[in-house]
Amino acid sequence: MQTRRVFSSLRNFLSRRVLPGVAVAAFVIPLSACNAPRIESPVESAGPCKVAYTNAVIDNAHAIAGNPFIDRYLSAGNAAKSWREAATLCPSQFSVYTMKSAQMQWLQRNLSSLVDAPAAQPDAALASLDNIVALNIGNDTLGSLALAEDRAGFEIELLAAKGIDNATLQLSDDHKAIASRLISLETRDAGAANAPNDPREKVYDVANLVAHPDTITDPSTGLRASTVAVAEMNCARESLTALSQALPEASESDDSAAGTGSNPNNPRTESSSKSLAVLSELISSRIYLALSLGYPAFDAALYE
């Protein structure tokens, strides 16, 4: 009898405590199958520039954190792409983000040997504008980019003639071909305010380069590196300087430039983004080549 009373009490307790809980669970579970109202995150509600920047920062952090090498390798590749996208969508930070993209490419290459995996091998000799019909960039800026490429081509040609390692006529020709292609993309409307111009000098002052053909002090940083690497980095920096002067300076304008303004479907906005994407890839290939030739890859050497 006593045992029966114990079980009876336990049954009553469970009916009061457990069964209501089961009923609640039975009520909640079907509701979970419904589409609950979605709360948009601050990142998602921001413009494309801020979203691209946030993604790049996250990928970058994973690439340099104390994670397994394979995770860092994959994150470095993602960060390189994310920073290039951020450079495209955030014009006022085009130079910094393009530099970061190349820096992450270089990190991935170094990590690839630790995980026995391939890494992207961007090479300045592979950079081409052959498939580009037009760039939505002013003639003055295109001329400045062409000047930087032509100067680098002349310097590499001279170093190749002196038999300097990694200085080849192929690389020189690539620079000169890119310079010519950039000039050909200038606006051809003779009545335009920014009529076509060709600032290329063909011959440049290379006295310092001739005196130091193997290694040279980079005037931008005071660091000594391979002369070929410095020539490539200076080409990239000259191009980035020209673009930074032509692109929006105020960070508030970035999301508008990226397509979140009054007319996000503006063809000119889309054309500008595509132009910046092409130029970011071109310039980052020059930076990557400089790093692969021995230019210092730490932040103080890259960000003035």
N, C-alpha and C positions, 0 to 999 in steps of 0.2 A: 504493500500500500504506500509505504513511504517513497519507494522508488517511482511508483506511478505518479504520486504528487509532484515529485521533482521534475519528471518529464513533462507533466502538464504545465507546470510553471514555466519551464523552459520554452514550451511551445507558445504559450501566451506572450512571453517576452519577445520571441522572434517575430510573432505576428505584429507586435507593436513597433519593433525596431527595423527589422530587415525587409519585410514585405513592402512597406511604404517606399523604402529606398529602391526596391526592384521596380516598383510602379513608376517612380520618377525616372529611373534609367530607361524604362520602356517608352516613356514619353519623350525623353530627350533624344534618344538614338534616331527615331524617324526624322526629327527636326534637323539633325546634322546632315541629312541627305539633301536638304534644301539649300539653295544658293543664298548664303547669308550676305548682308550688305558688306561690300568691300571697302576698307578704309585705305585710302591712298597714302603711301609713305611720303615723307618730305622729299626724298630723292626723286620719286616718280613724278611728283607734282612740280618739280623744278624744270627749267628749260634743258634742251639737249646739251648745252655746254656744261652745265653743272652735273648732269648725269654722267657724261663722258669723263669728266674730271674725277668724279667719285669712283667710277669703275676703275680708272687708271690707278688711283691711289690705293685701292684695295688690292689690285693685282700686284702693284709694286711692293706693297707691304709683305705680301705672301712670298714674293721672290727673294727678299732679303732677310726674312725672319729665320729663326732657327728650326725650320721645317726639314723633313727628309729631302735629300737632293733631288729626287724625281719631282716632288711637289714644287720645289723652287724652280726647277728647269721648266716645267709646264707654265708656272705663273709668270716667269720672265718672258716667255713667248707671248702670253696673253697681254702682259703689261706693255710690250713693245707695240702691239696692235692698238691697245687702248690709248696709249699716249699719242699715237699718230692720229687716232680719231679725235682725241681731245684737241690736238693742234688744229685740226680741220674745223672743229665746231667752236673753238675759242680763239678767234683771230688775234686778240690782244696778247695771248700767251703762246703764239705760234712758235717762236724761237725756243723758249724753254721746253715746251712739250715735245718738239721735234728732237731736241738734244736728248731728252729723257728716253725717247723711243729708241734712239741709237744706242744709248747706254744700256738699256735692257736687252737689246739684241746681242750686245757684246757679253753681257752677263750670261745669257742663255748659251752662247757659244762656249764659254768657259765651263759651265755646268755640264754641257753635253758629254765631255770626256769623263765625267764622274759617274754618269748613269748609262754610258754606252748607248747614247741616243743621238740622232742627227739634229743639227741646228741649222736654222736658216743662214745662208751664206750670201747676204747681199754684197754685191761688188759694184764699185763705181763703173767698171767697164761694161756692166750689164744695163745700167740706167739708160733709158731711151724715151724720147718723146715722139717717136715715129707715128704712134697711133693717136696722138692728140691733134685735134683740129684747131682748137683755140684755147687760150687761157684768159680768164676774166681778170687780168692784171694789167695795170697801166703800162704804157710803152716805156716810160722812164724806169719803172721797176724791172720790166723785162730786160731793158738795156743793161741795168746794173747787174742782174743775174748773169747775163751773157758775158759781161766784162769779167766777172769773177771766174767763170768757167774758162774763158779764153786765156786769162792770166795763168791759171793753174796748168792749162795745157802747154803753154810756153815754158813754164818752169819745169814741168815733168819732162818735156822734150830735151831741155838742156841737160838735166840730170841723167837722162837715158844716154845721151851722147857721151857723157863722162863715165858711163858704165856703173852707175850707182845702183845698188840692189833695190829691187821693187819699182824702179823707174823704168817704164817701158814705153815704146812708141805707141803701142795699142792704147794704153791709158791716156797718153797725151792726145791721141786722135779722138778718143771718146769725149774728153773735155771740150775739144774744139768743135766736134760735131754737135754737142749739146748747145754750145754757144750759138752756133749758126742756126740751129733749130729754134732757139728762143727768139732770135732776131726775126726769123721768118713768121713767127706767130704775132708779131706786132700788128696793130691796127693799120690797115692800108688806105684808110680814107684820108686823102690829101688835105681835106678841109678840116680835119679834126684838130682840136687844140693840142693833142698829144700825138702829133705826126710821127711816123717812124723815124728812129734814129739808130745809129750804130756806133756805140762808144768804144768798140774794140780797138785797141792800139796795135795789135799784132806783135809788137816788140815792147818789152818792159824792162825796167831797171832791176837787174838781178845781181848786182855787185855783191851784196851780202850772201846771197845763195851760192855764188861762185866761190866765195871765200870759205864757205862752210857747206860743202856738198854732202857730207855724210850725216853730221848732226848739227843742229842749229838751235839757238835760243829763240823761242817763240816770243815775239814782241808783245803779244796780247797778255801773256801770263808770266813771262820771265823764266819759264821752264825749258829745259833742254830736251830735245827729242830728235828722232830721225827727221832729216830734212824733207824727205818725201811725205812723211806723216804730217809735218807742220804745213806743207804746201796744201795738202788735202783739207786740213782743219781750217786753214785761213780761207780757202775757197768757200767752205761751208759757212764760216762766220760772216764773210762778206755778203753772201746771199741772204743770210738771216737778218743782217743789219738792214739791208735794202728792203726786205719785206716788212720788218718791224716798223719802219718809217712810213710804209704805205698802208698798213692794216690799222684797224680801229685801235685807239689807245685806251679808251675807257672800258673797263671790264663789264660795265653795265650794258654795253652795246653788244656783247658777245652773243647772248641768246637771241637778240634781234637779228644779228648777222647769220646766226645758225638756223633761222627760220621760224622763230616764235614771235615775230613781230606781227604787224597788221596783216601781212600777206605771206603766210608760210609757204604758199605754192608758187611764189615768185620765181620764174625761170632764171632770173639773174642771180638770185640767192643760191639756187641749186648749182648754177654754173660756177659761182665763187667757191662753193664747198668742194666741188670736183677739182677745181684748179689748185686749191690749197692741198688737197689730198695728193695730187701728183707731185707738187713741189716739195711737200714734206717727205715723201718717199725718196725723191731725188736727192735732197740735201742730207737726209739721214744716211743714205748710202755713202756719201762722202765722209760723214763723221765716222761711220762704222769702219770704213777703209782706213782712216787715220788711226783709229784705235787698234786695228789689227796690225798696223805697221809700227806700233810702239808708242803712240801718243798716250799720255797718262789718262786713265779713265776715272779718276776720283773727282768728286764734285768740284773742288776748288780749282781744278784744271779746266773744267768744262763750263762752269757758270761764273761769268765775270761779275 
